[in-house]
Amino acid sequence: MTTITKPTIRKAWANAISQPAQEFPLTPLPIIAGKIPTGLRGTLYRNGPARLERGGQKVGHWFDGDGAILAVKFSDNGATGIYRYVQTSGYIAESKANKYLYPNYGMTAPGLFWNQWIRPVKNAANTSVLALPNKLLALWEGGKPHALDLETLQTQGLDDLSVLGDKLTFSAHPKCDAKTGEIFNFGVTAGKNSTLNLYKSDSTGKILQKSSFIVDGLPLIHDFVMAGKYLIFFIPPVRVNLVKALFGLQSFSDAMEWKPQLGTQVLVFDRTTLSLVSKSETESWYQWHFSNGYVDNNGEIVIDFFRYKDFQTNQRLKHFPTGELPIPAKSTLSQVRLDPESAKVKSSEELLDRDGEFPIVPQENVGQFSRYTFMSLHGKNSDTTREIYSTIARFDHQTNTLKEANLGENHYPTEPIYAPDFLNTNQSWVLTVVYDGNKNQSEVWVFDSERLDDEPVCKLGLPSVVPMGFHGTWKAG
C-alpha cells in the first residue's frame, strides 16, 4: 500500500519574501482606518533584508539579504512614504551581474577558494538605522555604516565617522543617551584573538573617543547594553572556526561553533573612560538583543534581554529565506543582576515565558529604569515551529503584567517603535509595519502605547510589500 504524503502548506508570511521587494518613490500614503494623531510628528525609519534571491539563487541566510530603508514621515499634511535599497558597492555590482559575487554572513564566494581572500565580504547595510541631525546611517555590524539623505534616502557612501578607516567596524546597535546626546557603540576586529573596539560619539555621530580590548577567538557579539555609567557586554560561547571560514570551507555562519564549556563572559566598562571595570564568567546562554539596563538603588546593574539556551536560533534564521522554519529556538524575556565591581551575576530570573524578540524601551529611558518594555511575540496559540512573530506587546515591570495587540490571523508585525507625542507629554504611540498575508500588502499601524490591546488608532497603506526586517528608529520633528 502506498502512503500519500500531503504537501506542506506554507504559512502566509512566506509570501512577503517570495519576491524581491519593490522600491517606491516619495508617495502620499492613504489612510485605511482611523486617523493620524495630531501630536505624532516625525519620521519612522526601518531597515531590513529586502532581496533574498538573485539570478535564481537564494541567499544562504536571512542576514545576507540586501538592505532597503523605509521612511514614513508624519506631518501636518498627512503621511508620506519612500522605500529604497541602500546602494552599496556589492548591491550595485551584483545587480549588474545578476548573480551573487561575494562572501557574506551565510555565503561563500562562488568559484575557487582563493575568492574568499580576494573578494571582500559584502556589506549588506541591512540591520538597523541611526538617525543623526544631518544624515541617516544604515548599519551593518561587519563594516562601516552607509550614510543616506534623511529625506530622499539617496545613498551618499560609506562613512568612517572620523576614525573608522578601512579596518574598524561599527555595530548595528548603538546606544544613545537622551540627556547628554552621547552615542556609544562598538565593533569587532576579527583575528585569532579578536579586538573589541568601543566608541563614544557626539550627537552628530563623530567618534570622539575609542578604546580596545582583546577577546579570545572570534566571538559573535551582536548587541550590548548601557546601564547608568556602565557599558556591559555578554559574550556568548560562540566562536568562529577561522580556518574553515577563511579557506571558504564554510560560511561564517556555518563556521560558528557552540562551545557551552566556555560559559558566557561578562565585561563591564566605564562609559566615561571606556576602560574595563571588571570581568567574569557565568553559565552559558545566547542572546541577540538586550532590552535595557540600569543601576538600581543598591548599586547593582539590572539587565533585561531575550535569552536562548543555545545557538539553535542561528540555524532557524538560516531557513527563513526558504519560507520555512523547521528548527525551533525559543527565547524568553529574562533579567540578570550584576555586581559592577566584580561583574559577577548576583541573580537571574525569567520575567516572561513567551517566545519573543526585538525588545525596546522609550528612548528617554535607555540606560535608566524603564517601567515598560515593548517587544515582538509569538501569539499564544502560534505554531512556533512554522510561524514568525504575530503580535507586539508591552511588559510592565512594576506589575509583571503583559498587554498585547490582537493583529488578527495572518498579520505579521515588525519590531515595535516607540514615538512620543510632541503636544502631550502624557501621550505616546507605538508604530509597526504589518504584513497582511490575507491581502498580500504592507501597512503601517499606529497604536496608543497605553492601549495596545485596542484597535490601532491609524492604519496607512504602503505602495508595495515591505518584507519583515530587523530594526528601526523614530526621529521626531
Secondary structure, 3 states (H helix, E strand, C coil): CCCCCCCCCCCHHHHHCCCCCCCEEEEECCEEEECCCCCCCEEEEEEEEEECEECCEECCCHHHCEEEEEEEEEECCEEEEEEEECCCHHHHHHHHHCCCCCCECCECCCCCCCHHHHCCCCCCCCCEEEECCCCEEEECCCCCCEEECCCCCCEEEECCCCCCCCCCCCCCCCEECCCCCCEEEEEEECCCEEEEEEEEECCCCCEEEEEEEEEEECECCCCCEEECCEEEEEECCEEECHHHHHCCCCCCCCCEEECHHHCEEEEEEECCCCCEEEEEEECCCECCCEEEEEECCCCCEEEEEEEECCCHHHHHHHCHHHCCCCCCCCEEEEEEEEECCCCEEEEEEEEECCCEEEEECCHHHCCCCCCEEEEEECCCCCCCCCCCCCEEEEEECCCCEEEECCCCCCEEECCCEEEECCCCCCCEEEEEEEEECCCCEEEEEEEECCCCCCCCCEEEECCCCCCCCCCEEEEEC
